[in-house]
Amino acid sequence: MPKLLQLFLDNQNRPRDFHVKAEGNEAEIYLYDAIGAWFGVAAEGFVRELRNLDGVETIHLRMNSPGGDVFEGRAMATALSQVKARTICHIEGLSASAATYVAAACDEVEIADGGFYMIHEAWTLTLGNKRDHEHQIGLLSKVDDSIISDYAKRTGLDRQQLIDWMEAETWFNAAEAVEHGFADRLLETDRSQNRKRAQWNLAAYQNVPAALTDQPPPEQLFDRVQAERRLALLERR
């Protein structure tokens, strides 16, 4: 199964959140979801909501995302780079794959203590003859090059170092993300809260840190609504 499709399918039943809240001169966008029209936030909806915030002075992008579609992420990043408002990305749990260059498009990036930031090479699925596959190899190389340019612009790091990290699927903890320039500063919050926020099924990735896998699967998490319904049924008996 293609890795991107696996990521979406693994998380299709996970509680998610995408909403916008504006008050006064500031607005908040909550991107607690995968990126892409399949089982996630579509760029069209994200950009439309962003355009509706015309007139605010500061936009806070609150993020906990396992990534998703590269071109949907590119559209989101482009829209963020064009707004007049000051943009601040708060990585409150996870920023992986396509989510990282959405974050990189913001003026400032902060990451919660206990959060993670992951970069890797672009993925795709190809069907066809050898010319079709050769064409996709060329396209993937161009996509990777554009992503590397974004990371290099934000971090000031050597391109070859970024290439090596992407080839290895590298996961940075919060301190490392700040050290290497992917984030500007730490956002101090309760570690246990970050751990709860980062509960994504990340089996599609290869090198996921134990801190993100050593937790109960989504179907075993406490469901308050379901528990209240069961209690109500028992009380009727």
Secondary structure, 3 states (H helix, E strand, C coil): CCHHHHHHHHCCCCCCEEEEEEECCEEEEEEECCECCCCCECHHHHHHHHHCCCCCCEEEEEEEECCECHHHHHHHHHHHHHCCCEEEEEEEEEEECHHHHHHHCCCEEEEECCCEEEECCCCCCCCCCHHHHHHHHHHHHHHHHHHHHHHHHHHCCCHHHHHHHHHCCEEEEHHHHHHCCCCCEEECCCHHHHHHHCCCCCCCCCCCCHHHHCCCCHHHCCCHHHHHHHHHHHHHC
